[in-house]
Amino acid sequence: MTITRAAAFELVERDIENLNLRRHMLACEAIMRALADHLGEDAEVWGLAGLVHDIDVERTADDATRHGLEAAAELQRLGAPDEVTHAVSAHNAMTGVQAQTRMDIALLAADQLSGLITAAALVRPDKSLAGVALKSLRKRFRESAFARGVDREAIDRCTEIGLERDDFMQIGLVAMQGIAGDLGLQ
C-alpha cells in the first residue's frame, strides 16, 4: 500500500470542511479496523477504506451518483489498493458498483452503523458513547423513526461477512467507544 494513514488523513483534512463528517469518517475507520481484526483481515487496509470513503462527498453534493467514484479515482492515483477503491465506489448504491467482497460489504454496513451509534449517543443526556449499550442499539435499530436516514438493510448485510447483527453492532460500538474523544462523544 503506497498511501499511508497519515496521507489519507491529510486528504480528509484538505477535502472535508464539515467536522461531523470528519468524525463520521473516523468512526468508520475505527469500525473497519475492528472488523478486520475480528475477521482476520488487514486492519490497515480496511481502516483506510473506512477513513477515506467519503472524501469526495462535499464536492459531489450536486450529483450524488458521482460520490464514491471520484474518491476512488483519486485514491487509485495515490496508490491505494484496488480493494479499497472498489469498496469506496461500492459504498454508495447510486454509483451502480455492487458491494461484493467482504470489505465492500463491511464498509457499506459500517457506514450505516456509525450513524446509528452516533444517533444513540446524541439522544442521551450526556451525549456520550460511554453509556450506550448493545441493548439500546437493538431497540433503536427496531425503531424506524429513530435515525431515519440509517439504512438498516445495509447494516443487516453484516451476515454476509459472517457476523450476526448483535455481534456486528457490539464490535462497532466498542470501536467507536475507543475513540469517543475524537468523535466528540466522550
ABEGO torsion letter per residue (X at the ends): XABBAAAAAAAAAAABABAAAAAAAAAAAAAAAAAAAAAGBBAAAAAAAAAAAAAAAAAAAABAAABGAAAAAAAAAAGBBAAAAAAAAAABAAAGBBBABAAAAAAAAAAAAAAAAAAAAAABAAGBAAABBAAAAAAAAABAABGAABBAAAAAAAAAAGBBAAAAAAAAAAAAAAAAAAAGAX
